[in-house]
Amino acid sequence: MVARLKRPADGAAVIFDGVVRDNTRGRRTLYLDYEAYEAMALKQMETLAVEARARFGVRGASIVHRLGRLQIGETSVLIVVASGHRGAAFEACRWIIDTLKKTVPIWKKEHFEDGAVWADGDAFPEEIRRPEGTAGESPHHND
């Protein structure tokens, strides 16, 4: 993806590699499952890339988000922004990931040793955060 996007005039290629980590808020994560409204997610990610190019004056932006079961250490989302200057590339990349997480219909289910929870980016309710709590099973669909 990086090689496809970079051009000789670019002075920067900023890469965000979102990786599945082994813990979330103090709980040991076993793996993640990602689901999406795929057609809409693809359309919205393309719109984000186009808007980032216009808003930040970067030459190129590309986004890939994986779906299905992902293991610890695997990439879940990859964003590459190419630009003549690093400042714009960093700003665009940060804006893309922050906006993607809030607006694109992709849902993450985190699996732990003691249960699972659909994550929506907010802090876990107290009963889920504690190890003795029960994790909820219904997804939070950006209501």
N, CA and C atoms as a LAMMPS dump frame, in Angstrom:
ITEM: TIMESTEP
0
ITEM: NUMBER OF ATOMS
429
ITEM: BOX BOUNDS ff ff ff
-5.0000000000000000e+02 5.0000000000000000e+02
-5.0000000000000000e+02 5.0000000000000000e+02
-5.0000000000000000e+02 5.0000000000000000e+02
ITEM: ATOMS id mol type element x y z
1 1 1 N 0.822 -1.187 0
2 1 2 C 0 0 0
3 1 3 C 0.87 1.257 0
4 2 1 N 1.916 1.253 0.794
5 2 2 C 2.811 2.409 0.865
6 2 3 C 3.5 2.615 -0.478
7 3 1 N 4.029 1.563 -1.052
8 3 2 C 4.744 1.666 -2.328
9 3 3 C 3.817 2.162 -3.44
10 4 1 N 2.561 1.727 -3.424
11 4 2 C 1.597 2.158 -4.443
12 4 3 C 1.279 3.643 -4.322
13 5 1 N 1.29 4.173 -3.112
14 5 2 C 0.853 5.549 -2.891
15 5 3 C 1.966 6.579 -3.065
16 6 1 N 3.195 6.244 -2.697
17 6 2 C 4.295 7.233 -2.73
18 6 3 C 4.664 7.609 -4.167
19 7 1 N 5.031 8.91 -4.312
20 7 2 C 5.492 9.451 -5.59
21 7 3 C 6.788 10.219 -5.345
22 8 1 N 7.601 10.44 -6.385
23 8 2 C 8.875 11.141 -6.211
24 8 3 C 8.744 12.548 -5.618
25 9 1 N 7.64 13.241 -5.827
26 9 2 C 7.466 14.599 -5.306
27 9 3 C 7.098 14.633 -3.826
28 10 1 N 6.771 13.489 -3.273
29 10 2 C 6.363 13.444 -1.86
30 10 3 C 7.577 13.601 -0.951
31 11 1 N 7.39 14.431 0.091
32 11 2 C 8.432 14.577 1.102
33 11 3 C 8.106 13.782 2.346
34 12 1 N 6.884 13.21 2.386
35 12 2 C 6.47 12.46 3.574
36 12 3 C 5.448 11.401 3.2
37 13 1 N 5.549 10.284 3.88
38 13 2 C 4.514 9.251 3.849
39 13 3 C 4.281 8.881 5.307
40 14 1 N 3.106 9.227 5.823
41 14 2 C 2.77 8.93 7.21
42 14 3 C 1.876 7.702 7.22
43 15 1 N 2.228 6.773 8.085
44 15 2 C 1.513 5.492 8.157
45 15 3 C 0.96 5.306 9.557
46 16 1 N -0.345 5.023 9.634
47 16 2 C -0.934 4.61 10.904
48 16 3 C -1.279 3.139 10.766
49 17 1 N -0.698 2.331 11.62
50 17 2 C -0.921 0.883 11.627
51 17 3 C -1.619 0.547 12.937
52 18 1 N -2.939 0.404 12.897
53 18 2 C -3.711 0.054 14.088
54 18 3 C -3.57 -1.431 14.36
55 19 1 N -3.015 -1.783 15.495
56 19 2 C -2.646 -3.156 15.812
57 19 3 C -3.511 -3.689 16.953
58 20 1 N -3.907 -4.94 16.871
59 20 2 C -4.664 -5.584 17.946
60 20 3 C -3.723 -5.802 19.123
61 21 1 N -4.049 -5.167 20.246
62 21 2 C -3.194 -5.296 21.433
63 21 3 C -3.732 -6.384 22.36
64 22 1 N -2.917 -6.789 23.303
65 22 2 C -3.26 -7.916 24.177
66 22 3 C -4.007 -7.507 25.439
67 23 1 N -4.43 -6.242 25.534
68 23 2 C -5.151 -5.803 26.735
69 23 3 C -6.031 -4.621 26.4
70 24 1 N -7.104 -4.482 27.156
71 24 2 C -7.999 -3.337 27.049
72 24 3 C -8.461 -2.969 28.443
73 25 1 N -8.146 -1.767 28.853
74 25 2 C -8.565 -1.247 30.156
75 25 3 C -8.295 -2.247 31.289
76 26 1 N -7.105 -2.808 31.266
77 26 2 C -6.696 -3.705 32.336
78 26 3 C -7.136 -5.156 32.19
79 27 1 N -7.84 -5.484 31.125
80 27 2 C -8.275 -6.877 30.914
81 27 3 C -7.47 -7.492 29.778
82 28 1 N -7.103 -8.752 29.926
83 28 2 C -6.328 -9.456 28.902
84 28 3 C -7.227 -9.775 27.712
85 29 1 N -6.865 -9.24 26.552
86 29 2 C -7.618 -9.472 25.322
87 29 3 C -7.095 -10.736 24.65
88 30 1 N -8.009 -11.608 24.228
89 30 2 C -7.631 -12.837 23.531
90 30 3 C -7.586 -12.631 22.02
91 31 1 N -8.599 -11.951 21.466
92 31 2 C -8.686 -11.646 20.042
93 31 3 C -9.845 -10.672 19.84
94 32 1 N -9.962 -10.126 18.62
95 32 2 C -11.044 -9.218 18.278
96 32 3 C -11.811 -9.759 17.079
97 33 1 N -13.092 -9.451 17.033
98 33 2 C -13.919 -9.709 15.852
99 33 3 C -14.436 -8.374 15.351
100 34 1 N -14.253 -8.106 14.054
101 34 2 C -14.766 -6.882 13.448
102 34 3 C -15.885 -7.231 12.482
103 35 1 N -16.962 -6.463 12.55
104 35 2 C -18.07 -6.565 11.611
105 35 3 C -18.325 -5.192 11.036
106 36 1 N -18.977 -5.138 9.871
107 36 2 C -19.243 -3.85 9.245
108 36 3 C -20.467 -3.935 8.359
109 37 1 N -21.056 -2.791 8.128
110 37 2 C -21.989 -2.628 7.021
111 37 3 C -21.049 -2.309 5.864
112 38 1 N -20.589 -3.352 5.178
113 38 2 C -19.413 -3.261 4.32
114 38 3 C -19.544 -2.249 3.183
115 39 1 N -20.645 -2.254 2.455
116 39 2 C -20.794 -1.332 1.322
117 39 3 C -20.722 0.118 1.794
118 40 1 N -21.399 0.414 2.891
119 40 2 C -21.39 1.778 3.411
120 40 3 C -20.016 2.127 3.979
121 41 1 N -19.38 1.197 4.669
122 41 2 C -18.065 1.453 5.245
123 41 3 C -17.047 1.781 4.147
124 42 1 N -17.061 1.012 3.067
125 42 2 C -16.134 1.273 1.961
126 42 3 C -16.381 2.647 1.353
127 43 1 N -17.651 2.983 1.153
128 43 2 C -17.994 4.288 0.587
129 43 3 C -17.546 5.413 1.518
130 44 1 N -17.781 5.262 2.81
131 44 2 C -17.399 6.302 3.762
132 44 3 C -15.882 6.433 3.9
133 45 1 N -15.166 5.319 3.831
134 45 2 C -13.699 5.408 3.905
135 45 3 C -13.141 6.116 2.678
136 46 1 N -13.72 5.865 1.509
137 46 2 C -13.287 6.576 0.298
138 46 3 C -13.579 8.066 0.431
139 47 1 N -14.748 8.405 0.976
140 47 2 C -15.094 9.811 1.199
141 47 3 C -14.115 10.468 2.162
142 48 1 N -13.711 9.757 3.219
143 48 2 C -12.718 10.295 4.155
144 48 3 C -11.387 10.573 3.457
145 49 1 N -10.956 9.661 2.603
146 49 2 C -9.69 9.849 1.889
147 49 3 C -9.767 11.072 0.977
148 50 1 N -10.88 11.224 0.254
149 50 2 C -11.061 12.372 -0.64
150 50 3 C -11.096 13.669 0.171
151 51 1 N -11.845 13.671 1.283
152 51 2 C -11.948 14.87 2.107
153 51 3 C -10.599 15.229 2.735
154 52 1 N -9.837 14.233 3.167
155 52 2 C -8.514 14.512 3.751
156 52 3 C -7.605 15.172 2.724
157 53 1 N -7.65 14.696 1.482
158 53 2 C -6.815 15.305 0.433
159 53 3 C -7.178 16.786 0.255
160 54 1 N -8.474 17.089 0.24
161 54 2 C -8.914 18.474 0.052
162 54 3 C -8.652 19.328 1.297
163 55 1 N -9.005 18.802 2.46
164 55 2 C -8.938 19.57 3.71
165 55 3 C -7.504 19.886 4.128
166 56 1 N -6.584 18.933 3.945
167 56 2 C -5.218 19.105 4.438
168 56 3 C -4.2 19.35 3.325
169 57 1 N -4.643 19.329 2.077
170 57 2 C -3.738 19.59 0.963
171 57 3 C -2.703 18.505 0.748
172 58 1 N -3.06 17.268 1.125
173 58 2 C -2.139 16.146 0.89
174 58 3 C -2.413 15.565 -0.495
175 59 1 N -1.411 14.948 -1.076
176 59 2 C -1.569 14.412 -2.425
177 59 3 C -2.32 13.092 -2.453
178 60 1 N -2.069 12.234 -1.471
179 60 2 C -2.698 10.917 -1.489
180 60 3 C -3.079 10.448 -0.109
181 61 1 N -4.156 9.679 -0.048
182 61 2 C -4.585 9.069 1.217
183 61 3 C -5.276 7.754 0.88
184 62 1 N -4.938 6.725 1.631
185 62 2 C -5.51 5.407 1.402
186 62 3 C -5.81 4.746 2.747
187 63 1 N -6.952 4.034 2.807
188 63 2 C -7.407 3.425 4.058
189 63 3 C -7.832 1.983 3.788
190 64 1 N -7.394 1.073 4.66
191 64 2 C -7.849 -0.321 4.626
192 64 3 C -8.228 -0.711 6.044
193 65 1 N -9.418 -1.304 6.219
194 65 2 C -9.826 -1.827 7.526
195 65 3 C -10.208 -3.286 7.34
196 66 1 N -9.613 -4.152 8.125
197 66 2 C -9.893 -5.587 8.02
198 66 3 C -11.154 -5.942 8.799
199 67 1 N -11.789 -7.031 8.4
200 67 2 C -12.973 -7.545 9.074
201 67 3 C -12.724 -8.988 9.485
202 68 1 N -13.59 -9.491 10.358
203 68 2 C -13.467 -10.875 10.813
204 68 3 C -12.627 -10.957 12.069
205 69 1 N -12.162 -12.161 12.369
206 69 2 C -11.377 -12.409 13.582
207 69 3 C -9.927 -12.013 13.355
208 70 1 N -9.428 -11.181 14.278
209 70 2 C -8.029 -10.752 14.22
210 70 3 C -7.332 -11.127 15.517
211 71 1 N -6.132 -11.637 15.39
212 71 2 C -5.348 -12.087 16.532
213 71 3 C -4.456 -10.954 17.05
214 72 1 N -3.963 -11.139 18.25
215 72 2 C -3.055 -10.186 18.869
216 72 3 C -1.859 -9.951 17.939
217 73 1 N -1.511 -8.677 17.739
218 73 2 C -0.375 -8.332 16.89
219 73 3 C -0.72 -8.093 15.435
220 74 1 N -1.923 -8.465 15.006
221 74 2 C -2.31 -8.251 13.618
222 74 3 C -2.801 -6.821 13.399
223 75 1 N -2.658 -6.346 12.174
224 75 2 C -3.149 -5.023 11.801
225 75 3 C -4.647 -5.072 11.589
226 76 1 N -5.365 -4.133 12.226
227 76 2 C -6.807 -4.025 12
228 76 3 C -7.119 -2.911 11.008
229 77 1 N -6.393 -1.809 11.082
230 77 2 C -6.611 -0.692 10.162
231 77 3 C -5.262 -0.131 9.746
232 78 1 N -5.144 0.199 8.454
233 78 2 C -3.918 0.79 7.934
234 78 3 C -4.29 2.034 7.14
235 79 1 N -3.666 3.144 7.491
236 79 2 C -3.898 4.416 6.804
237 79 3 C -2.549 4.924 6.331
238 80 1 N -2.485 5.308 5.068
239 80 2 C -1.264 5.874 4.509
240 80 3 C -1.624 7.219 3.892
241 81 1 N -0.859 8.249 4.255
242 81 2 C -1.055 9.586 3.7
243 81 3 C 0.28 10.046 3.121
244 82 1 N 0.249 10.472 1.857
245 82 2 C 1.457 10.962 1.192
246 82 3 C 1.279 12.441 0.863
247 83 1 N 2.361 13.194 1.067
248 83 2 C 2.28 14.64 0.906
249 83 3 C 3.666 15.217 0.659
250 84 1 N 3.675 16.433 0.147
251 84 2 C 4.944 17.13 -0.026
252 84 3 C 5.591 17.48 1.298
253 85 1 N 4.768 17.607 2.353
254 85 2 C 5.28 18.025 3.66
255 85 3 C 4.706 17.168 4.777
256 86 1 N 5.522 16.893 5.792
257 86 2 C 5.133 15.986 6.866
258 86 3 C 3.994 16.508 7.734
259 87 1 N 3.965 17.807 8.019
260 87 2 C 2.943 18.363 8.907
261 87 3 C 1.536 18.057 8.422
262 88 1 N 1.288 18.33 7.165
263 88 2 C -0.039 18.068 6.593
264 88 3 C -0.347 16.573 6.603
265 89 1 N 0.663 15.762 6.329
266 89 2 C 0.454 14.308 6.3
267 89 3 C 0.095 13.778 7.685
268 90 1 N 0.791 14.247 8.727
269 90 2 C 0.463 13.831 10.091
270 90 3 C -0.947 14.266 10.473
271 91 1 N -1.283 15.519 10.193
272 91 2 C -2.613 16.039 10.538
273 91 3 C -3.712 15.26 9.825
274 92 1 N -3.522 14.995 8.554
275 92 2 C -4.526 14.263 7.779
276 92 3 C -4.699 12.845 8.303
277 93 1 N -3.596 12.198 8.603
278 93 2 C -3.656 10.819 9.094
279 93 3 C -4.401 10.756 10.428
280 94 1 N -4.092 11.674 11.325
281 94 2 C -4.765 11.709 12.635
282 94 3 C -6.259 11.984 12.469
283 95 1 N -6.611 12.92 11.591
284 95 2 C -8.01 13.254 11.338
285 95 3 C -8.754 12.041 10.765
286 96 1 N -8.121 11.319 9.847
287 96 2 C -8.771 10.152 9.238
288 96 3 C -9.099 9.101 10.294
289 97 1 N -8.137 8.705 11.126
290 97 2 C -8.422 7.642 12.095
291 97 3 C -9.446 8.099 13.126
292 98 1 N -9.339 9.321 13.592
293 98 2 C -10.306 9.811 14.578
294 98 3 C -11.711 9.873 13.996
295 99 1 N -11.845 10.324 12.756
296 99 2 C -13.152 10.439 12.116
297 99 3 C -13.698 9.058 11.75
298 100 1 N -12.833 8.174 11.274
299 100 2 C -13.248 6.814 10.938
300 100 3 C -13.875 6.133 12.15
301 101 1 N -13.221 6.225 13.292
302 101 2 C -13.708 5.547 14.497
303 101 3 C -15.076 6.072 14.939
304 102 1 N -15.37 7.337 14.645
305 102 2 C -16.649 7.936 15.052
306 102 3 C -17.766 7.741 14.032
307 103 1 N -17.432 7.595 12.743
308 103 2 C -18.463 7.692 11.715
309 103 3 C -18.65 6.478 10.82
310 104 1 N -17.647 5.639 10.68
311 104 2 C -17.734 4.518 9.736
312 104 3 C -18.365 3.312 10.43
313 105 1 N -19.36 2.667 9.784
314 105 2 C -20.078 1.554 10.424
315 105 3 C -19.269 0.256 10.486
316 106 1 N -18.276 0.272 11.381
317 106 2 C -17.45 -0.908 11.68
318 106 3 C -17.521 -1.1 13.187
319 107 1 N -17.824 -2.342 13.607
320 107 2 C -17.997 -2.627 15.025
321 107 3 C -16.984 -3.663 15.475
322 108 1 N -16.475 -3.465 16.688
323 108 2 C -15.424 -4.322 17.235
324 108 3 C -15.946 -5.049 18.46
325 109 1 N -15.8 -6.372 18.454
326 109 2 C -16.138 -7.183 19.627
327 109 3 C -14.824 -7.667 20.225
328 110 1 N -14.614 -7.289 21.498
329 110 2 C -13.392 -7.669 22.197
330 110 3 C -13.658 -8.92 23.022
331 111 1 N -12.817 -9.932 22.843
332 111 2 C -12.958 -11.195 23.563
333 111 3 C -11.888 -11.269 24.65
334 112 1 N -12.356 -11.541 25.882
335 112 2 C -11.489 -11.636 27.046
336 112 3 C -11.575 -13.043 27.625
337 113 1 N -10.764 -13.319 28.622
338 113 2 C -10.803 -14.626 29.295
339 113 3 C -12.152 -14.855 29.976
340 114 1 N -12.803 -13.781 30.413
341 114 2 C -14.041 -13.918 31.185
342 114 3 C -15.273 -13.376 30.458
343 115 1 N -15.224 -13.267 29.142
344 115 2 C -16.394 -12.803 28.404
345 115 3 C -16.002 -11.944 27.22
346 116 1 N -17.01 -11.295 26.635
347 116 2 C -16.792 -10.46 25.459
348 116 3 C -17.695 -9.24 25.543
349 117 1 N -17.295 -8.182 24.836
350 117 2 C -18.079 -6.954 24.821
351 117 3 C -17.908 -6.282 23.462
352 118 1 N -19.008 -5.717 22.959
353 118 2 C -18.93 -4.877 21.763
354 118 3 C -18.396 -3.538 22.21
355 119 1 N -17.297 -3.088 21.622
356 119 2 C -16.664 -1.832 22.02
357 119 3 C -17.169 -0.695 21.151
358 120 1 N -17.441 0.439 21.793
359 120 2 C -17.873 1.608 21.026
360 120 3 C -16.961 2.798 21.233
361 121 1 N -15.793 2.571 21.809
362 121 2 C -14.834 3.641 21.983
363 121 3 C -14.963 4.384 23.3
364 122 1 N -16.048 4.165 24.038
365 122 2 C -16.232 4.813 25.327
366 122 3 C -15.711 3.902 26.433
367 123 1 N -15.556 4.457 27.612
368 123 2 C -15.116 3.652 28.756
369 123 3 C -16.135 2.569 29.055
370 124 1 N -15.647 1.417 29.485
371 124 2 C -16.543 0.327 29.856
372 124 3 C -17.377 0.733 31.061
373 125 1 N -18.647 0.317 31.105
374 125 2 C -19.406 0.5 32.345
375 125 3 C -18.7 -0.246 33.481
376 126 1 N -18.855 0.217 34.705
377 126 2 C -18.147 -0.337 35.853
378 126 3 C -18.34 -1.85 35.969
379 127 1 N -19.558 -2.355 35.732
380 127 2 C -19.799 -3.797 35.892
381 127 3 C -19.064 -4.62 34.838
382 128 1 N -18.695 -4.028 33.724
383 128 2 C -17.935 -4.742 32.697
384 128 3 C -16.442 -4.592 32.955
385 129 1 N -16.034 -3.442 33.451
386 129 2 C -14.621 -3.166 33.676
387 129 3 C -14.019 -4.098 34.71
388 130 1 N -14.775 -4.415 35.759
389 130 2 C -14.262 -5.297 36.816
390 130 3 C -14.18 -6.732 36.301
391 131 1 N -13.124 -7.459 36.632
392 131 2 C -12.981 -8.836 36.172
393 131 3 C -14.153 -9.725 36.564
394 132 1 N -14.783 -9.479 37.728
395 132 2 C -15.887 -10.348 38.136
396 132 3 C -17.198 -9.982 37.437
397 133 1 N -17.211 -8.872 36.672
398 133 2 C -18.426 -8.441 35.975
399 133 3 C -18.711 -9.303 34.761
400 134 1 N -19.891 -9.155 34.215
401 134 2 C -20.284 -9.9 33.023
402 134 3 C -20.251 -8.958 31.835
403 135 1 N -19.672 -9.391 30.766
404 135 2 C -19.604 -8.561 29.573
405 135 3 C -20.892 -8.683 28.777
406 136 1 N -21.351 -7.569 28.227
407 136 2 C -22.563 -7.569 27.416
408 136 3 C -22.328 -8.214 26.062
409 137 1 N -23.398 -8.684 25.446
410 137 2 C -23.281 -9.363 24.166
411 137 3 C -23.875 -8.588 22.994
412 138 1 N -24.594 -7.509 23.235
413 138 2 C -25.219 -6.807 22.102
414 138 3 C -24.325 -5.688 21.607
415 139 1 N -24.261 -5.516 20.281
416 139 2 C -23.399 -4.471 19.744
417 139 3 C -23.994 -3.084 19.95
418 140 1 N -23.103 -2.082 20.035
419 140 2 C -23.502 -0.684 20.102
420 140 3 C -23.377 -0.146 18.685
421 141 1 N -24.461 0.173 18.048
422 141 2 C -24.462 0.573 16.651
423 141 3 C -24.614 2.071 16.473
424 142 1 N -23.72 2.864 17.019
425 142 2 C -23.719 4.31 16.811
426 142 3 C -25.121 4.878 16.725
427 143 1 N -25.942 4.616 17.751
428 143 2 C -27.334 5.07 17.749
429 143 3 C -27.437 6.56 17.749
